[in-house]
Amino acid sequence: MADAKVIPFDDDRSRARRRPARADGETAAVRALPGPQEPEPPAFPGAEEPAAPVAPGPPAARGDWERRLAGGLAFLRRRITGEYEVDEFGYDEELTDQVLMSLLRPLYEKYFRVEVKGVENIPDKGGALIVANHSGTLPLDGLMMQVAVHDHHPAGRHLRLLAADLVFVLPVVNELARKAGHTLACAEDAERLLRAGEVVGVMPEGFKGLGKPFGERYKLQRFGRGGFVSTALRAGVPIVPCSIVGAEEMYPMVGNARTLARILGLPYFPLTPTFPWLGPLGALPLPTKWTIQFGEPIPTDSYAPEAAEDPMLMFNLTDQVREQIQHTLYKLLVQRRSVFF
C-alpha cells in the first residue's frame, strides 16, 4: 500500500474581500456613471483598507497535525505488512513507543501526577540494573517507572522489566508484557539483557511487597537471597536503587481472602475499602500523588568475576541497596505534603 500523502486545505491568501452588491443589482466594480461621483461610503467601519487574510489555522499547528497523521498512517502500513522488528524476547520497540507508552502516559501525567527525581543517575549507555520497592496490590508501580525512564532520561533509555511467572500465563497480559519489553524474572534472561547494554528493572520484594497489608506500607520486605546482586556482579553493571512513594495508597489493602486466592490460583485476593464491595468501580485506583527517585548508582565493575559466588559480599550489597531504598522512602514521606497533593 503506497504511503498516503497529506494535502493541506487550500488557504489562498490572495483573495480579496468583495464589496457588497447594491440594491439595484449593479456591483460597485462594474458601475460607471458619467461625471464626477462621490466615493461610496464604506460598507462597514474599517472597510477602506483591505482586510487581512484569515488563515485556517496556525501553520505550525497544521504542520504538526500533518506529521502526526502521516506518521500514524505509516505505522499502520508497517503493522499490516509486517515490516517491523521484535527482539529475541518479543520486545516491540515501535509499538511500545507509539502505542503502549501513549496509553500509560495519561495515567502517569494526569492521574498519578508522577514527579521524577535523579533519573540522570541511570547511565547514558551500557547496562544498568534498577532495583525498586514494590507495592500497591496491582503492579502499576513498575509500569510508571518504565514511563519515567522512557520520557525523562536525557539519553532516551528504555527500561526492560523482569516480571513474575504469573504475568506470562495470563491471556492478553502475556502478549502485552512481551511487546513492552518485559521478560521472565530469571538470572539467565536478566544477564543476557544487561550484557547487551540494556537497562533492566527488578523489584526483589515480589508478591510479598505487592500484596502486603496497608498497615505495613513503606516497610520493605525481604529482598530474597540477593540473586539480583549476583546477576549485576556477573554482568559488571551498576545497581541503581529506586524508591517509589504513592503506590502504597492507591489500593489500601485491608484484608486478604486467602481461600478465594487459592481457588483462583492467585498469590492473594485483596480486600480494600472499595473492592469488591463496589464491583468494577471498586477496582479504580485512588488518585494518589507519586514520586519516583533514582538514587546514586552502586558500581560493581571493580569486583573480580568470582565475587558473584561470595555469599557474604552478596549479602552486604543486598543490604546496602535495601537500606538506601528504605532511607530514601522515609525521606520522601517526610517531604510529602499529602497523599493526594
C-alpha positions as CSV (number, residue, x, y, z in Angstrom):
1,M,0.0,0.0,0.0
2,A,1.5,3.3,-1.0
3,D,2.2,5.9,1.6
4,A,-0.6,8.4,1.9
5,K,0.2,11.9,1.0
6,V,-1.5,14.6,3.1
7,I,-2.7,17.5,1.1
8,P,-3.5,20.6,3.2
9,F,-6.7,22.5,2.8
10,D,-6.5,25.4,0.3
11,D,-5.8,28.7,2.2
12,D,-5.3,31.0,-0.8
13,R,-4.2,34.3,0.8
14,S,-4.5,36.3,-2.4
15,R,-8.3,36.5,-2.3
16,A,-9.6,40.0,-1.5
17,R,-13.0,40.6,0.1
18,R,-15.7,41.5,-2.5
19,R,-17.7,44.6,-1.8
20,P,-21.4,44.0,-1.2
21,A,-23.8,44.2,-4.1
22,R,-26.0,47.2,-4.4
23,A,-29.8,47.0,-4.0
24,D,-30.4,47.7,-7.8
25,G,-28.3,44.6,-8.7
26,E,-25.3,46.6,-10.0
27,T,-22.0,46.0,-8.4
28,A,-19.5,48.7,-7.5
29,A,-16.8,47.0,-9.6
30,V,-18.7,47.5,-12.9
31,R,-20.8,50.6,-12.3
32,A,-19.6,53.7,-14.2
33,L,-21.6,56.9,-14.2
34,P,-20.8,60.0,-16.2
35,G,-19.5,63.0,-14.3
36,P,-17.8,63.3,-11.0
37,Q,-19.0,60.9,-8.4
38,E,-18.7,61.0,-4.7
39,P,-16.9,58.0,-3.4
40,E,-19.2,55.4,-2.0
41,P,-19.3,55.1,1.8
42,P,-17.6,52.0,3.2
43,A,-19.9,49.1,3.8
44,F,-18.7,49.0,7.4
45,P,-16.1,50.8,9.5
46,G,-12.6,50.0,8.6
47,A,-13.5,48.7,5.2
48,E,-11.4,51.3,3.4
49,E,-8.3,49.1,3.9
50,P,-8.3,45.5,2.6
51,A,-9.0,43.0,5.4
52,A,-6.2,40.8,6.5
53,P,-6.5,37.3,5.1
54,V,-7.8,34.7,7.5
55,A,-5.8,31.5,7.7
56,P,-7.5,28.3,8.6
57,G,-5.1,27.7,11.5
58,P,-1.5,28.4,12.7
59,P,1.0,27.0,10.2
60,A,3.0,25.3,13.0
61,A,-0.1,23.5,14.3
62,R,-1.2,22.4,10.8
63,G,2.3,21.1,10.1
64,D,2.4,19.2,13.4
65,W,-1.0,17.7,12.7
66,E,0.1,16.6,9.2
67,R,3.2,15.0,10.5
68,R,1.2,13.1,13.2
69,L,-1.3,11.9,10.6
70,A,1.5,10.8,8.2
71,G,3.3,9.0,10.9
72,G,0.2,7.2,12.0
73,L,-0.6,6.1,8.5
74,A,3.0,4.8,8.1
75,F,2.8,3.0,11.4
76,L,-0.4,1.2,10.3
77,R,1.1,0.3,7.0
78,R,4.1,-1.3,8.7
79,R,1.8,-3.2,11.1
80,I,-0.3,-4.5,8.2
81,T,2.6,-5.5,6.0
82,G,4.7,-6.9,8.9
83,E,7.6,-4.5,8.3
84,Y,8.5,-4.2,12.0
85,E,11.0,-5.9,14.2
86,V,10.9,-7.6,17.6
87,D,13.9,-8.9,19.5
88,E,14.5,-12.4,20.8
89,F,12.4,-11.7,23.9
90,G,9.5,-10.4,21.9
91,Y,10.1,-6.7,22.6
92,D,8.5,-4.4,20.0
93,E,10.1,-1.0,20.5
94,E,8.0,0.8,17.9
95,L,4.7,-0.5,19.3
96,T,5.9,0.4,22.8
97,D,6.9,4.0,21.8
98,Q,3.9,4.7,19.6
99,V,1.1,2.9,21.4
100,L,1.8,1.4,24.9
101,M,3.6,4.5,26.3
102,S,0.8,6.7,24.9
103,L,-1.8,4.7,26.7
104,L,0.1,4.8,30.0
105,R,1.1,8.5,29.8
106,P,-2.3,10.0,30.8
107,L,-2.3,7.8,33.9
108,Y,1.3,8.8,34.6
109,E,0.9,12.6,34.0
110,K,-2.7,13.4,34.8
111,Y,-3.9,10.7,37.3
112,F,-0.9,10.0,39.5
113,R,1.0,13.2,38.5
114,V,4.3,11.4,38.9
115,E,7.3,13.5,39.9
116,V,10.7,12.1,38.9
117,K,14.0,12.7,40.6
118,G,17.5,11.6,39.9
119,V,16.8,10.0,36.6
120,E,20.2,11.2,35.4
121,N,21.7,8.6,37.8
122,I,20.9,6.0,35.2
123,P,23.9,5.7,32.8
124,D,23.5,7.1,29.4
125,K,24.8,4.0,27.8
126,G,25.6,0.4,28.7
127,G,23.8,-1.9,31.0
128,A,22.4,-1.0,34.4
129,L,20.2,-2.8,37.0
130,I,17.4,-0.7,38.6
131,V,16.2,-2.1,41.9
132,A,13.0,-0.7,43.3
133,N,10.5,-1.3,46.1
134,H,7.2,-3.0,45.1
135,S,3.7,-2.2,46.4
136,G,0.2,-1.2,45.5
137,T,-1.7,-4.5,45.2
138,L,-1.5,-4.3,41.4
139,P,1.9,-3.8,39.7
140,L,1.3,-0.3,38.3
141,D,4.5,0.9,40.0
142,G,6.6,-1.0,37.5
143,L,4.7,0.5,34.6
144,M,5.0,4.0,36.0
145,M,8.8,3.5,36.5
146,Q,9.0,2.4,32.8
147,V,7.3,5.6,31.6
148,A,9.6,7.7,33.9
149,V,12.7,6.3,32.3
150,H,11.3,6.4,28.8
151,D,10.1,10.0,29.0
152,H,12.6,11.7,31.2
153,H,16.0,10.1,30.7
154,P,18.3,12.5,28.8
155,A,19.5,9.7,26.5
156,G,16.1,8.2,26.0
157,R,16.8,4.9,27.6
158,H,14.2,2.1,27.6
159,L,13.5,0.0,30.8
160,R,13.2,-3.7,30.5
161,L,11.3,-5.1,33.5
162,L,11.7,-8.5,35.0
163,A,8.2,-10.0,35.7
164,A,6.8,-12.9,37.7
165,D,5.7,-16.1,36.1
166,L,2.0,-15.2,36.7
167,V,2.3,-12.3,34.2
168,F,3.2,-14.7,31.4
169,V,0.4,-17.2,31.9
170,L,-2.4,-14.6,31.8
171,P,-4.1,-14.2,28.4
172,V,-3.6,-10.8,26.7
173,V,-1.4,-9.6,29.6
174,N,1.3,-12.1,28.4
175,E,1.4,-10.6,24.9
176,L,1.4,-7.0,26.0
177,A,4.1,-7.6,28.6
178,R,6.4,-9.2,25.9
179,K,5.7,-6.4,23.5
180,A,6.6,-3.8,26.2
181,G,9.9,-5.5,26.8
182,H,9.2,-7.4,30.0
183,T,10.8,-10.8,30.4
184,L,10.8,-13.6,32.9
185,A,12.5,-12.8,36.2
186,C,15.3,-15.3,35.9
187,A,19.0,-14.8,36.2
188,E,19.8,-16.0,32.7
189,D,17.5,-13.6,30.9
190,A,18.5,-10.7,33.1
191,E,22.2,-11.3,32.5
192,R,21.7,-11.5,28.7
193,L,19.9,-8.2,28.7
194,L,22.5,-6.5,30.9
195,R,25.4,-7.8,28.8
196,A,23.6,-6.4,25.7
197,G,23.7,-2.9,27.3
198,E,20.0,-2.7,28.3
199,V,18.6,-1.0,31.4
200,V,16.8,-3.7,33.4
201,G,14.4,-3.2,36.3
202,V,13.7,-5.6,39.1
203,M,11.6,-5.5,42.3
204,P,13.0,-8.1,44.7
205,E,10.1,-7.9,47.1
206,G,7.9,-9.7,44.6
207,F,4.4,-10.6,45.7
208,K,5.4,-10.1,49.4
209,G,5.7,-6.4,48.8
210,L,2.9,-6.1,46.2
211,G,0.3,-7.8,48.5
212,K,1.4,-6.6,51.9
213,P,-1.3,-5.1,54.3
214,F,-1.9,-1.4,54.3
215,G,-0.6,-1.3,57.9
216,E,2.9,-2.3,56.7
217,R,3.1,0.3,54.0
218,Y,6.6,1.6,53.1
219,K,8.2,-1.1,55.2
220,L,10.4,-3.1,52.8
221,Q,10.0,-6.9,52.8
222,R,12.9,-9.3,52.3
223,F,14.9,-8.9,49.1
224,G,15.2,-12.6,48.5
225,R,18.6,-14.2,48.5
226,G,20.4,-11.5,46.7
227,G,20.1,-13.0,43.2
228,F,19.9,-9.6,41.6
229,V,23.3,-8.7,43.1
230,S,24.8,-11.8,41.7
231,T,23.5,-11.0,38.3
232,A,24.8,-7.5,38.4
233,L,28.3,-8.7,39.5
234,R,28.5,-11.3,36.7
235,A,27.5,-8.6,34.1
236,G,29.7,-5.9,35.7
237,V,26.9,-3.3,35.6
238,P,26.0,-0.7,38.3
239,I,23.0,-1.1,40.6
240,V,20.7,1.9,40.7
241,P,18.4,2.0,43.8
242,C,14.9,3.4,43.1
243,S,12.3,4.5,45.7
244,I,8.6,4.9,44.8
245,V,6.2,6.8,47.0
246,G,2.4,6.9,46.3
247,A,1.7,3.4,45.1
248,E,1.0,2.1,48.6
249,E,-2.1,4.1,49.0
250,M,-3.8,3.6,45.6
251,Y,-5.3,0.3,46.7
252,P,-5.4,0.3,50.6
253,M,-5.3,-3.5,51.2
254,V,-7.1,-4.0,54.5
255,G,-7.7,-7.8,54.1
256,N,-6.8,-10.9,52.1
257,A,-9.3,-13.6,51.1
258,R,-6.8,-16.4,51.1
259,T,-9.3,-19.2,50.4
260,L,-10.6,-17.4,47.3
261,A,-7.0,-16.7,46.3
262,R,-6.2,-20.4,46.4
263,I,-9.2,-21.3,44.3
264,L,-8.3,-18.7,41.7
265,G,-4.6,-19.6,41.8
266,L,-3.5,-16.2,42.9
267,P,-0.9,-15.2,45.4
268,Y,-3.5,-13.2,47.3
269,F,-7.0,-11.8,46.8
270,P,-7.1,-8.2,48.0
271,L,-9.9,-6.6,50.1
272,T,-9.9,-2.8,50.0
273,P,-12.4,-0.2,51.3
274,T,-13.9,-0.2,47.8
275,F,-13.2,-3.7,46.3
276,P,-15.1,-5.9,45.8
277,W,-17.9,-4.1,47.5
278,L,-18.4,-1.5,44.7
279,G,-17.9,-4.0,41.9
280,P,-15.9,-2.9,38.9
281,L,-15.9,0.7,40.2
282,G,-14.0,-0.5,43.3
283,A,-11.1,-1.6,41.0
284,L,-10.4,2.1,40.2
285,P,-7.2,3.2,42.0
286,L,-7.2,6.2,44.2
287,P,-5.6,9.3,42.5
288,T,-2.6,9.4,44.8
289,K,0.4,11.7,44.1
290,W,3.6,9.7,43.2
291,T,7.3,10.4,43.5
292,I,9.9,8.2,41.9
293,Q,13.5,8.8,42.9
294,F,16.5,7.1,41.4
295,G,19.5,7.0,43.8
296,E,23.2,7.1,43.3
297,P,24.4,4.0,41.4
298,I,26.5,1.4,43.2
299,P,29.3,0.2,40.9
300,T,30.1,-3.5,40.6
301,D,32.8,-3.5,37.8
302,S,35.7,-3.3,40.3
303,Y,34.9,-6.8,41.7
304,A,36.5,-9.9,40.3
305,P,34.3,-12.4,38.3
306,E,34.3,-14.9,41.2
307,A,32.8,-12.3,43.5
308,A,29.4,-13.4,42.3
309,E,29.9,-16.6,44.2
310,D,30.8,-14.9,47.5
311,P,27.7,-15.1,49.8
312,M,28.9,-12.6,52.2
313,L,29.5,-10.0,49.5
314,M,26.1,-10.6,48.1
315,F,24.5,-10.2,51.5
316,N,26.4,-6.9,52.1
317,L,25.5,-5.4,48.8
318,T,21.9,-6.6,49.0
319,D,21.6,-5.0,52.5
320,Q,23.2,-1.8,51.2
321,V,20.7,-1.5,48.3
322,R,17.8,-2.2,50.6
323,E,18.9,0.3,53.2
324,Q,19.4,3.0,50.6
325,I,15.9,2.5,49.2
326,Q,14.3,2.4,52.7
327,H,16.1,5.6,53.8
328,T,15.0,7.4,50.7
329,L,11.4,6.3,51.2
330,Y,11.4,7.8,54.7
331,K,12.9,11.0,53.4
332,L,10.3,11.3,50.7
333,L,7.5,10.6,53.1
334,V,8.7,13.4,55.4
335,Q,8.8,15.8,52.5
336,R,5.4,14.8,51.2
337,R,2.6,17.3,52.0
338,S,-0.3,15.0,51.4
339,V,-1.2,11.6,49.9
340,F,-3.2,13.2,47.1
341,F,-1.3,16.5,46.5
